[in-house]
Amino acid sequence: MSDEPRAPLTTTTSIWPAAGVLIFAVVMVAIFMIINLISDEGVSPTSTTLPVVVGGLLKAPSSAVLHYCANASEIPSNVNDVFIVPVGTRSKSAGNIPNAGAGDYDCYQPLITTTNSASLLNFYKTQLEALGWSLFSQGSSNGSPQSLFQKAGNDGFYWVAGITVTKSSSDLVHWTFRIYQNSETV
């Protein structure tokens, strides 16, 4: 052993191994992005056909009796499919928008249909469920036959459609079609 002073041993650490891993990762991401861009076919729209309900009431070719409620610009495009009526439906009186634009949308239309109440409610159950509406309530607090359907609108709110029978005989039903925007968000 010598007592001569010596410079300490120096070791140099290269950054190239770590940089190599990073460069490799960037190159791999770029390669996969290019492959994705070349092979991407995009989203193809799906076409669906609505089922035909056999044995029930026929859907009227026009729902002009609901024009008052359907004409509003507040109705989201994915909720417009609710405006259907069975064949033999006519308007009983003028439609009404109770709050006239001051708040959540709410519209009802009194109607008369040549059928019975069970057939009318079954028509809406089968037709609206096929269109993506969910039946969430049947019956009402006053005992009148009623069905309430709900669907999430593309405006961020739930929309509720109600079919309430107000008077019924074996071949004639007085009822109310109502659609309103639920104040709860989706």
C-alpha positions as CSV (number, residue, x, y, z in Angstrom):
1,M,0.0,0.0,0.0
2,S,1.2,3.3,-0.8
3,D,0.3,6.5,0.8
4,E,0.4,8.5,-2.4
5,P,-2.7,10.4,-3.1
6,R,-4.7,9.3,-6.1
7,A,-7.7,10.7,-7.9
8,P,-10.9,8.9,-7.2
9,L,-12.2,6.4,-9.7
10,T,-14.7,7.9,-12.0
11,T,-17.6,6.1,-13.5
12,T,-19.7,7.6,-16.2
13,T,-23.3,6.6,-16.6
14,S,-24.7,6.8,-20.1
15,I,-28.2,7.9,-20.7
16,W,-28.4,6.1,-24.0
17,P,-29.9,2.8,-22.7
18,A,-32.8,4.7,-21.2
19,A,-33.2,6.9,-24.2
20,G,-33.1,3.8,-26.4
21,V,-36.1,2.4,-24.5
22,L,-38.0,5.7,-24.8
23,I,-37.2,6.0,-28.6
24,F,-38.3,2.4,-29.1
25,A,-41.6,3.1,-27.3
26,V,-42.3,6.2,-29.4
27,V,-41.5,4.3,-32.6
28,M,-43.9,1.5,-31.6
29,V,-46.7,3.9,-30.8
30,A,-46.2,5.6,-34.2
31,I,-46.2,2.3,-36.1
32,F,-49.5,1.2,-34.4
33,M,-51.1,4.6,-35.1
34,I,-50.2,4.3,-38.7
35,I,-51.5,0.7,-38.9
36,N,-54.8,1.9,-37.2
37,L,-55.2,4.8,-39.7
38,I,-54.7,2.5,-42.7
39,S,-56.9,-0.3,-41.5
40,D,-59.7,1.8,-39.9
41,E,-63.0,1.2,-41.6
42,G,-64.9,3.8,-39.5
43,V,-68.2,3.2,-37.7
44,S,-70.9,1.8,-40.0
45,P,-74.4,2.8,-39.1
46,T,-76.7,-0.1,-38.2
47,S,-80.1,-0.2,-39.7
48,T,-82.9,-1.6,-37.6
49,T,-86.4,-2.4,-38.5
50,L,-89.2,-2.2,-36.1
51,P,-91.1,-5.3,-35.3
52,V,-94.6,-5.7,-36.6
53,V,-97.0,-6.4,-33.7
54,V,-99.3,-9.2,-34.8
55,G,-102.8,-9.4,-33.3
56,G,-102.8,-5.9,-31.8
57,L,-104.1,-2.6,-33.0
58,L,-102.6,-1.3,-36.2
59,K,-100.5,1.9,-36.1
60,A,-102.1,4.8,-38.0
61,P,-100.1,5.9,-41.0
62,S,-100.3,9.5,-39.7
63,S,-100.2,10.9,-36.1
64,A,-101.6,14.3,-37.1
65,V,-103.9,14.3,-34.0
66,L,-100.7,14.7,-31.9
67,H,-99.3,17.5,-34.1
68,Y,-99.8,20.1,-31.4
69,C,-97.4,18.2,-29.0
70,A,-95.1,16.9,-31.7
71,N,-94.6,20.3,-33.4
72,A,-92.6,21.7,-30.5
73,S,-88.9,22.3,-31.1
74,E,-88.1,21.2,-27.5
75,I,-88.6,17.5,-28.3
76,P,-85.2,15.8,-28.8
77,S,-84.8,13.9,-32.1
78,N,-84.5,10.5,-30.3
79,V,-87.8,11.0,-28.5
80,N,-89.9,12.0,-31.6
81,D,-90.7,8.3,-32.2
82,V,-93.3,8.5,-29.4
83,F,-95.8,10.3,-31.5
84,I,-97.8,7.3,-32.8
85,V,-101.5,6.5,-32.5
86,P,-103.6,3.4,-33.3
87,V,-105.9,3.4,-36.3
88,G,-109.3,4.9,-35.5
89,T,-108.0,7.7,-33.2
90,R,-109.4,11.2,-33.4
91,S,-108.9,14.4,-31.4
92,K,-111.4,15.0,-28.6
93,S,-110.4,18.6,-28.0
94,A,-107.4,20.9,-28.5
95,G,-104.0,20.0,-27.0
96,N,-102.5,22.0,-24.2
97,I,-99.1,23.0,-23.0
98,P,-99.8,23.9,-19.4
99,N,-96.7,26.0,-18.6
100,A,-96.5,27.5,-22.1
101,G,-92.7,27.3,-22.2
102,A,-92.0,28.5,-18.7
103,G,-90.0,25.5,-17.4
104,D,-89.9,21.8,-18.3
105,Y,-91.8,20.9,-21.5
106,D,-95.2,19.4,-20.8
107,C,-98.0,18.7,-23.4
108,Y,-101.2,16.7,-23.4
109,Q,-103.8,15.9,-26.0
110,P,-107.2,14.4,-25.3
111,L,-108.1,11.7,-27.8
112,I,-110.8,9.1,-28.6
113,T,-110.1,5.7,-30.2
114,T,-112.5,3.0,-31.4
115,T,-111.2,0.1,-29.2
116,N,-111.2,-0.9,-25.6
117,S,-108.8,0.4,-22.8
118,A,-106.9,-2.9,-22.5
119,S,-106.1,-3.0,-26.3
120,L,-105.1,0.7,-26.3
121,L,-102.7,0.2,-23.4
122,N,-101.3,-3.0,-24.9
123,F,-100.8,-1.1,-28.2
124,Y,-98.6,1.5,-26.5
125,K,-96.8,-1.1,-24.4
126,T,-95.7,-3.2,-27.5
127,Q,-95.0,-0.2,-29.8
128,L,-93.1,2.0,-27.4
129,E,-91.0,-0.8,-25.8
130,A,-90.0,-1.8,-29.4
131,L,-88.8,1.8,-29.8
132,G,-86.7,1.8,-26.7
133,W,-89.1,3.3,-24.2
134,S,-89.3,1.6,-20.7
135,L,-92.7,1.0,-19.1
136,F,-92.1,2.1,-15.5
137,S,-95.6,2.5,-14.1
138,Q,-99.1,1.1,-14.6
139,G,-102.3,2.4,-13.0
140,S,-102.8,5.7,-11.4
141,S,-103.7,7.1,-8.0
142,N,-107.4,7.7,-9.0
143,G,-107.8,4.1,-10.4
144,S,-107.9,5.1,-14.1
145,P,-106.0,2.7,-16.4
146,Q,-102.7,4.4,-17.2
147,S,-99.2,3.5,-18.5
148,L,-96.1,5.6,-18.1
149,F,-93.1,5.2,-20.3
150,Q,-89.6,6.7,-19.9
151,K,-86.7,7.3,-22.3
152,A,-83.4,9.2,-22.0
153,G,-83.4,12.0,-24.5
154,N,-80.3,13.2,-26.3
155,D,-80.8,16.6,-24.6
156,G,-79.6,15.2,-21.2
157,F,-83.1,14.7,-19.6
158,Y,-85.5,11.8,-19.2
159,W,-88.8,12.1,-21.1
160,V,-92.0,10.6,-19.9
161,A,-94.9,9.6,-22.1
162,G,-98.2,8.8,-20.4
163,I,-101.4,7.1,-21.7
164,T,-104.3,7.7,-19.4
165,V,-107.8,6.3,-20.0
166,T,-110.4,8.8,-18.8
167,K,-113.6,7.0,-19.9
168,S,-114.1,3.7,-21.5
169,S,-116.8,1.4,-23.0
170,S,-116.5,-1.8,-24.9
171,D,-115.7,-0.1,-28.2
172,L,-114.8,3.5,-27.5
173,V,-112.0,4.9,-25.3
174,H,-111.5,8.5,-24.2
175,W,-107.9,9.0,-23.2
176,T,-105.1,11.5,-22.9
177,F,-101.7,11.3,-24.5
178,R,-99.1,13.3,-22.4
179,I,-95.4,13.9,-22.9
180,Y,-93.2,15.8,-20.5
181,Q,-89.6,16.4,-19.8
182,N,-88.6,15.1,-16.4
183,S,-86.5,17.6,-14.4
184,E,-84.1,14.8,-13.5
185,T,-81.0,14.6,-15.7
186,V,-79.9,11.3,-17.3
